Amino acid sequence: MIPLRSLVCGALLVAAAPALRAQAPAAETASLPKASVDAPAMREQVRQACLHAWNGYKQYAWGHDALLPLSKQAHDWYPVSLLMTPVDAYDTLRIMGLDAQAKEAKDLILEKLNFDVDDDVESFEVTIRLVGGLLSAYEIDGDKKFLTLAQSLADHLAPAFDTPTGMPYRFVNLHTGKCRDAVSNPAEIGTIVLEYGILSKHTGDPKYYARAKKAMDALYAKRSKLNLTGTNINVETGAWTNPDAFVGGGIDSYLEYMLKGGILFKDQSLTAMWETSLPPINQYLADTRDGHLWYGHADMNTGQRAETGYGALDAFWAAALALGGDLDHAKKLQDSNFAMWQLAGIEPESLDYATMKITDPGYPLRPENLESVYYLYHYTHDQRYLQMGKVMFDSLEKYCRNDVGYCALKDVNTKKKEDQMESFFFAETLKYSFLIFDEGKSLDFDKVIFNTEAHPYKR
C-alpha cells in the first residue's frame, strides 16, 4: 500500500489542475452533531436494522431475489430466482455475527441456486452480486460449494466475451449462450477483474482473470489522447458512442477496479492505468464551487467542461481517492458528499452542483456516501466521520424504515416511499453502516479489498 500511495500522490502533485491548487479550502461541513458518537451503540443499532430487514425478507420473500417492503411481496429479476438477497447478504450477516441468519442463507443458496436460466441476464449485475458474493462467501466460510457455484456462473457468462474486441456484451442467455446489446459502458466492461481474478486464484485456472483483463486492456486502449474515458462504447467495433467523461455511474467501478486490482493482485499494469487516469480526472473533471470540491463532466476528447451534474453514485469517489492516498481531495469531496446528503435530509440520486438544485429526487437506498465515510474514518480516525455516519444512518431509520424492512424513496423532498429494497442494501448500505462504527472488530480493513458490491476479498 505505501509504495502505491506514494506513487499516486506524486502523480497528483505533478498533474493537479492549476485551478484546483488555487482554490480556497472546502467550506466547513455544517449540521454535524456536537456530541460524541457512541460507536458500540450505533454498531448494535445497525445490526438490529439488518436483522429487521432480513426477517422481513424471510417472512415475505423467502427464496426470491428481493423483498418489496410496501406491498409485502417478492420480486425476481428473471423467471427463475437467482437468490440475489441471500447471496448479497451472506457475508454481511457473517460480519455482523448474525450466524443463525447466515446459516439460513447458506442452506437456501446451496439447496436452490441454479444458473441454467433460459433468459437474458445482465452480465455486470450478476457478476458483482452473485459471482462476487459467492466468492466472498467461500473465503469466509470455506465451503467449496460456494466456489463451485461461482465458477458455474462464470462459465455460463463466458459467451458474453466472444466479441471482436474481447469486451463483453451486456446481456447473455445463461441457457442458450445467446448475447445481445453491443453498446455498453466502461463500468459494465471493466468491473469483472476482481471477481474473475479471485476465481482464478481459488480454482487455479488462469482463464478467468485472462478473460477479464483482456476486456479491461481493450477498453483502456480506447481512452482519448487526454487519457479520459467516455460513457458508451460499442464492444463489437470499439467505437465510442458517447464521449461524456465523469466519475459516476457507468464509469465509476471501471476506475475503482484499476486501483483495487492493482492492490489485490499486485498487477502493475492495473496500477499504471490508475496512475495515468487520475491526473486528467483531477485536471478536467474536478471543479470547486463556493468552497466545495465536486467532480463534473467533460468531453473525453477536448476536455471541455460539460454539465455540472453529480450524484449518489459519484459519492464513491471520495473512498477511491482515500484508498489511492489522496486524502486532501478525498476529505474535501466527502464534505461535498455530506452537503448533498443534507440538502433534503437524505441524498438525492443527482443534483446540479452549480446551483445546488436536485435534478433526480429518488433515493434507492444507495451506499456510496456511507462507503466514503467508512474509508475516511479508517484513514483519519476523525470523529467528524463517525458523526456523518450517524446522521446518514439516522436518516435511513427516520425516512426509509417500515414495519418489514427499508424502502427506497421516490422523492427525497416529500420522503414518499417506493416499494423497493434491492439486495445491495444488505451487501453495501448496511455493511458499510456497520463497519463505520465497528472500529475494526469484525473486519480488518487493511487485510481485504472490497468489490464494488462491498464483498470483501482477502489481500
Secondary structure, 3 states (H helix, E strand, C coil): CHHHHHHHHHHHHHHCCHHHHHCCCCCCCCCCCCCCCCHHHHHHHHHHHHHHHHHHHHHHHCCCCEEECCCCEEECCCCCCCCHHHHHHHHHHHHCCCHHHHHHHHHHHHHHCCCCCCCEEEHHHHHHHHHHHHHHHHHHHCCHHHHHHHHHHHHHHHHHHCCCCCCCCCEEECCCCCEECCEECHHHHHCCHHHHHHHHHHHCCCHHHHHHHHHHHHHHCCCCCCCCCCCEEECCCCCEEECEECCCCCCHHHHHHHHHHHHHHCCHHHHHHHHHHHHHHHHHHEEEECCEEEECCEECCCCCECCCEEECCHHHHHHHHHHCCCHHHHHHHHHHHHHHHHCCCCCCCEEECCCCEEEECCECCCCHHHHHHHHHHHHHCCHHHHHHHHHHHHHHHHHHECCCCECEEEECCCCEEECCECCHHHHHHHHHHHHHCCCCCCCCHHHEEECCCCCEEEC
